[in-house]
Amino acid sequence: MSQERLNGLAMCCIEKNMLDNIDLDIVIDDFASKNARKSRFS
């Protein structure tokens, strides 16, 4: 596992209470809409 990946996982653990408040459905929808928009222009 790379150092960058370990750093990301450590940040997730440290900021767990903030992550618990994130609505993953909104994040997924936002990500999907940005990828769909990008593929239309390519």
C-alpha positions in Angstrom: 0.0 0.0 0.0 1.4 3.4 -0.9 2.1 6.2 1.5 -0.5 8.4 -0.2 -3.2 5.7 0.4 -2.1 5.3 4.0 -2.3 9.1 4.5 -5.8 9.2 3.1 -7.0 6.3 5.3 -5.4 8.0 8.4 -7.3 11.3 7.5 -10.5 9.3 7.2 -10.0 7.8 10.7 -9.1 11.2 12.2 -12.0 13.0 10.6 -14.5 10.1 11.2 -17.1 12.4 12.9 -17.1 14.7 9.8 -17.4 11.7 7.5 -20.4 10.3 9.5 -22.3 13.5 8.5 -21.7 13.2 4.8 -24.6 11.9 2.7 -23.0 9.4 0.4 -26.0 9.5 -2.0 -25.4 13.2 -2.7 -21.6 12.6 -3.3 -22.3 9.6 -5.6 -24.9 11.6 -7.6 -22.6 14.6 -7.9 -19.7 12.3 -9.1 -21.9 10.5 -11.6 -23.3 13.7 -13.0 -19.8 15.2 -13.5 -18.6 12.0 -15.2 -21.6 11.9 -17.5 -21.1 15.5 -18.5 -17.3 14.9 -19.1 -18.0 11.9 -21.4 -20.5 13.9 -23.5 -17.9 16.5 -24.3 -15.1 14.0 -25.1 
